[in-house]
Amino acid sequence: MSTIPQILKDARTHMDKAIDSVRHEFSSVRSSKATSNMLDTVRVEVYGTLMMLNQVASVAAPEPRLLTVTPFDKSQIKVIEKAIREAELGLDPITQGPMIRVPLPQMNEERRRDLVKIVHKFAEEGRIGVRHWRTECRDRLKKLDGVSEDDVKHAEKDLQKVHDEYMAKIDALMKAKEHEIMEV
């Protein structure tokens, strides 16, 4: 049976996961130089299943403005190239023999603004996750048996404070990433 402290603890646990997800998504957005985790958000349909890129290929950053992707199964090279192109990261991969070269475009003002939009989209997904868990936990609070209405109201206020705290964390992460991208 759930208790008020247990429900609030669950809210924090799930909201922490939303923050971790936002951090992970942000790490895939390029700031100044190539990193192998920039393609972590790319999903590839291989063998009828949607898989993360790092499960079907190895990604390396041999130069500051270049990524290389080497598929584990060479027959999937075109599918992987298409997935990178369609991932809305603004990248134009080129197949060269057994690997895919992904040159990173020069970071001009327009490109930086596009990346900031992507960061805003990821932050909003995190906010949606936090809001979802606030709603979920609020519903669980209302269904508690043997708890006074006043206790439920106080718990809802505490839940709102937790929600606001996590929204502020997401905003802080977003501002920091925005600053990192816009820095010339």
Secondary structure, 3 states (H helix, E strand, C coil): CCCHHHHHHHHHHHHHHHHHHHHHHHHCCCCCCCCHHHHCCCEEEECCEEEEHHHHEEEEEEECCEEEEEECCHHHHHHHHHHHHCCCCCCCCEEECCEEEEECCCCCHHHHHHHHHHHHHHHHHHHHHHHHHHHHHHHHHHCCCCCCHHHHHHHHHHHHHHHHHHHHHHHHHHHHHHHHHHCC
